[in-house]
Amino acid sequence: MHMTKEELLTVTGGGVSVGLIAGIGAAITFIIGILDGYLRPQRCNE
């Protein structure tokens, strides 16, 4: 089955939004921070 040029121009999908990438990055950073604080607890400087 072949698609016409007009049909090819209307195909959408597969795009990843910037917000999704930022959300995934924030979640990974948050989880790494929790694990780091749990595995390497450090005292606060007084």
C-alpha positions in Angstrom: 0.0 0.0 0.0 1.5 3.3 -1.1 0.6 6.7 0.4 0.2 9.8 -1.7 2.3 13.0 -1.0 -0.7 14.7 0.6 -1.2 11.7 3.0 2.5 11.7 3.9 2.3 15.4 4.8 -0.6 14.8 7.2 1.1 12.0 9.2 1.8 13.0 12.8 3.0 11.1 15.8 6.2 10.0 17.5 7.0 13.5 18.8 8.3 13.9 22.3 7.5 17.2 24.0 10.0 19.3 25.9 7.8 19.1 29.0 7.9 15.3 28.9 11.7 15.3 28.7 12.0 17.9 31.5 9.6 15.9 33.7 11.5 12.6 33.2 14.8 14.5 34.0 13.3 16.0 37.1 12.0 12.7 38.3 15.3 11.0 37.8 17.2 13.8 39.6 14.7 13.6 42.5 15.1 9.8 42.9 18.9 10.1 42.7 18.8 12.8 45.4 16.7 10.6 47.7 19.0 7.6 47.2 22.1 9.7 47.7 20.7 11.1 51.0 19.7 7.7 52.2 22.9 5.9 51.3 25.3 8.8 52.2 23.8 10.8 55.0 25.8 13.9 55.9 25.5 16.3 58.7 24.5 19.9 58.1 27.3 22.5 58.7 26.6 24.5 61.8 
